[in-house]
Amino acid sequence: MTSEERREARYQRRQKRRRENLRKRNAAVGTLAEAFSYHKLFFYGRKCCNGVRWKQSTQNFERHLFSGTATRRRKILKRKWRPGKTAYFWLKERGKNRPINAPHIRDRQVEKNHTKEVLEPLYRPSMIYDNGASQKGKGLSFHYKRLKKHLRDHFRKYGRNGGIVIVDFKGYFPNAPRWEICARHERLILDQGIREMSDAIVEVGPGDRGMFLGVEPSQQEMVALPSSLDNYLKCQLSIHGMEHYMDDYNLKLPTMEEARRVMVDMIERAERMSIEVNRKKSMVVSMSKPFRFCKAKFQVTETGRVITHGCRDSMKRARRKLKKFKEKVDAGEMTVKQVEEWLQGQISYFENFNDHGRVLRLRRLFYAIYKGGENHV
């Protein structure tokens, strides 16, 4: 047997194991009736009410949860359930305006069940460990810790030589290729009823591009969308220092030349997957220079220490709000105690970084405005 034949035989064995593992995962998910059992739908209906029971719509939903769950499950089993209209509004998050499409709580019950019982069990095995967005036990703080660890690992091997590849996707949710997501359903979801329902949730928006922000299945679909690109970088190129947080990537390479070559290759592969890349924000930064990633600033010193700083715009907003709150305190709309409680949230953010100086400046400003006058409560 030649080397090519042995390689092909190994590849076929791997493919067979993958198909068997996929079959087992789908068997664990079950059929449409098993994945959307009455018990599961009722459980996730109660979960949807947590934190929003003050709303009248939530109170009405929970009051009729027994009968409403049975009605929605009957529609699901007859394959007649479709997502309803969403509430469209704008949300300003960390200084950036984002369009949100919030579904009604009736649809959120079904979509949460779909995300937790179908998408997560089928998508998670193909996702890399360093993909920390919207995953249980992970998040942005997890991503920062992994980034600092990879920077220290790189320094032990190569010092401050090499470069950091920073790649950002353009309009990640509005420009999402729905046909790619439906093609992934075809590969990973074996039950036809569940697959049709998954496609219906994805195709709810206008046109053939774009996923809604604020819909839980959309979040999970977009987190797992570039998994093939992640596995190519991690497994085939063997890039240890690579993290992926939603649409933001960073990679640590031993030389600047290799970093530029990998960035070009990565952008080409992403565009072949119909994912648009923001070339203006994509760059290669020298390891010896500071860089910004996910609103935070990172720098590797000559001794290998990793220094981090929080978003500077957050400091500006905090100072501006502290001064604005003075007018509300004078008018009796707020108390100094309420301002102090708000300030603690801002300080807690900066305490996660090497920002002791910013914490001191915020406290000094607070005491100069509120503790020195007659409004001390």
Secondary structure, DSSP 4 states (H G I P E B T S, - for coil): --HHHHHHHHHHHHHHHHHHHHHHHHHHH--HHHHT-HHHHHHHHHHHHTT-TTSHHHHHHHHTHHHHHHHHHHHHHTT------EEEEEEEETTEEEEEEEEPHHHHHHHHHHIIIIIHHHHGGGS-TTB-TT-TT-SHHHHHHHHHHHHHHHHHHHTT-SEEEEEEBSSTTTT-BHHHHHHHHHHH---HHHHHHHHHHHTTSSSSB---TT-HHHHHHHHHTTHHHHHIIIIIS--SSEEEETTEEEEEESSHHHHHHHHHHHHHHHHHTT--B-TTT-EEEETTS-EEETTEEEEE-TTSPEEEE--HHHHHHHHHHHHHHHHHHHHTSS-HHHHHHHHHHHHHHHTTTT-HHHHHHHHHHHIIIIISSTT--
